[in-house]
Amino acid sequence: MADTLDGRHIVVTGGTGALGGAVVGKLLGEGAICHVPNAHAAAPAHFPFPADERVRLAHNVDLADSAKVEAFYASVPDLWASIQLAGGFTAAPVEKIESASFAEMMDTNARTTFLCCRAAIRSMLASGTAGRIVNVTARAGLDLRRGSGMVAYAASKAAVAAMTVAMAEELKGKGILVNAVAPSTLDTPANRAGMPAADFGKWVSLEAAAEAIAYLASPANLAMSGTLVPLYGKA
């Protein structure tokens, strides 16, 4: 059982979102216990696992607040993995991007990822756990020319990519494996509604993304670290 997720405690930020629901469902299917921080007072109505005995929802957790993040991670016993899915998206011509909008993208994507990774790593180092960290960057965070028209978003996701690789290098002697996935466009209801003329067949399914994320978070991943996994589908 050492190479399975059965009974392992895993944090999934953004776990109440579209990708989060797919990831939580995949992890539950493999026996994990999922700890899901939620920024609001209750889980959204579309979250499919509010009553599951292996889902631990924590409400009113602001992932951009260092103290609240530390308190949340301190409540998770025997942390094995932390998966950072929480984030946001915006697009605008560079001349129309306000300073506040740029700061919001950096907070929503880069700052939250950093704070959650830091708290998870502190927990793993304290317990001597050779655990797993999985982040989410984006195609625009790797192929920077694709950040045209979405400069603030691309910059924040490039920061996530840089942190992932740097943390992996720093922690390689501790046995903590740090990776990220880089999706192109995920096939979510929101994306379909926002881009109705797009070819959905070229997008990445939530199931495919969840499969990759679950593998990186699992003990079956024995050596992959510092990797930015492209999930581009047919795009």
Summary of the structure (lengths in Angstrom):
residues: 235
radius of gyration: 16.8
end to end distance: 37.4
largest distance: 54.5
contacts: 786
relative contact order: 0.15
helix: 45%
strand: 17%
